Amino acid sequence: MRLKGILTFREQKAQVAIEYILIVGLLLSMILIVFPYALKENELNKALAAARDGAVYGASLRGMGFRGSGVSETPQGIIKIQKIELVDTGSYNSLKEYRLEIYIMAPTELQTSSISATVRNQALSYIYYAFNGNWPPSTVSRVNTNYYSFTAGSEWV
């Protein structure tokens, strides 16, 4: 005679295996649900880090002696990237659009030069490189990724 609620050894082993499968399945389901959100956040962080590297490189080009084609002498002064902000500007072709607002600190005489355009272009070029694995063929004004579209603007501080 078998008592109600008491399992045999074989039935207990089967129950443990079923519980294990259910728990593992539940954990995998949770991971799969969270994965797309983590992927989107990772893409945004990757783009911002690449933009920061590109902006700093663009600012340092003048320090390495690069100058515009119409400039005979490199002006003195230090250029510093004060901060980079992501500004939500809506959507572009079903992608979430952000404008990178780059705040550049430089002496007044440098603020009329093409440094801000170089900084913006380098920031977008580095984003392009981060997601495509190669440099853009020419100057870029917009970079599209899987989830986002990026443009750049700059302000003198």
C-alpha positions, 0 to 999 in steps of 0.5 A: 500500500502506498501513502498519498504524498510519499514518493519513491526514490525513483520518483524523487530523482525524476522530480529533482531533474524536472525542477532543475530543467524548469529552473534552468529554463526560467533563468535562460528565458530571463537572460534572453528577455534582458539581452536586447536591452543590454545590447542597446545600452552597450551600443550607446556606450560604445558610440560615446566612448568612440566619440570621446576618443575621436574628439580628443584626437581631433583636438590634438591634431593641431598640437601635432602641427596639422593646420588648415590649407589656408593657414600659414602658421599654427596659432598658439594655444591649448584645445581641450574637450570640456565635455561631450553630451548626448542630446536626444533629437527624436528619430531618423529612419526608425532609428533613435537619433542622438546629436553629440554636443561637443564642448571645446575650450580654446583661446579666442583666436582659435575659435575662428579656425576649423578646429571644431569641424575637425573635432566633429568629423573625427568624433563621427569617424571614430564611431564609424570605425567602432561599428564598421571596422574600417575608416569612412571613405570621406567626411561623415555627417551622420553615422547609423548603427543597429539601433541609433543614428548619430550626428555631431555639433560643437560649442566653444566654451 
